[in-house]
């Protein structure tokens, strides 16, 4: 008799699991909007439907496995049923609310939204008509009623839960999961717009990618072959730029060359006369921005943000819409010869198809036996190409992207400049009590080698006779921490303090309009493109038409500086307080040294303005 009750309880619970899965799948499907629907094709719809089923199954399985199943096996299936229904009801309500939030803010429910809703200023931000509250309450009750009704159906028709039905149901859930993730691997590699756009709609859904593996397997990259009409359709949800770009009528403007040097994982403390003497001297002779911040603590987001001058929040929608940085488009249109000299491959992250997709004959990687050889070879490649451009009197744009400080990898004979020095990065030795000297000296030796290579770059520009007509910007994609905050953080991608997002910025401008010296006001990576658009290309639009930044010499506030990725981002506000949305969706508030700030309340009006600005390039 007891076994029969357990069997009955399991059948009822599994039947409810299947029905809840269908309910969630329908709700997830309703996240689809007209703009994304306009670019969907058959395989895109197949992916989206299976993704809805797969993601719904994950949501429904959580209460089934953690609550209902253990209580049912303990013969407490009524208690388990009540908790199961309650949990499913809450999840269903959250999906409904998230759909409404996403329609307004273009991101899913997270700690920022909850803090704003429950702040004392909420009534100033959310002013709804009384009938809207009545409608919402009715819809809430309807959703709860549906969840309860499905439990009643499960109790009444549990006898249909046969072994065959269980197998078919599990096959649908598992099959949908496998198909959605496997197809996304392929679709993300070939840039299938319908898949890339639709996966972004689902809350906290992270399908699998394997771009590097696909490239290593020799699967060809898809070239851009869309017509302008096709691109117009793909970009239907994008408003970038806000207004067509206009150029100065100064017909005698000389086109300066542009060289951007990115040093992966550059710690500000290494820019001194001992570790990087050539770059340090270059900084004293030109312009050094001492209070400069990246837009992320990781390479993917920081490089995107630097070249688009927008948060990497836009990565997915720009990737699916085949949107290129306006900066690079204007360079190519103006006749600049553009090239990238990367140490690490541009395949993963896929910069080759997002940031640099318009550059013809793009260098996707650099040959070399070690990272040091990669960096040395890219330096030589740039110098060779630069001399050719100089001889032909043609303007050029070059990005030199060094990787040595990120890799901590040097030949043994190059580990002696700064001692004591670890022979390699032994991460097992790191703790909050670790003396960082040996590890930091290994890093300093890497930076010293990059400095020697940049000495050759500076000299070659001078020898080719183009130094005076070349804008050079030297910065890091993001910082690199060596436990400066004494919170046991080493490296990057761990927090948004100044040690992980603060980087040096050294600039040499063409001409004599910029007096050498140090600038102490706050600047960000968002400011680099607006400065170059004005200084080099002659774009006269307000920077807000195409950017989240300002001219580097504009001393206006950079408050509510947004950093990070779409999943894990933060706003940097007054006093360098960090308002972070974690990957789990919660909000954490810390001061500049990562100490928790208790009982923090967001200025809801300021937050709303920041979000409106963040979303200003979405229609």
Order of alpha helices (4+ residues) and beta strands (2+ residues): alpha-alpha-alpha-alpha-alpha-alpha-alpha-alpha-alpha-alpha-alpha-alpha-beta-alpha-beta-alpha-alpha-alpha-beta-alpha-alpha-beta-alpha-alpha-beta-beta-beta-alpha-beta-beta-alpha-beta-beta-beta-beta-alpha
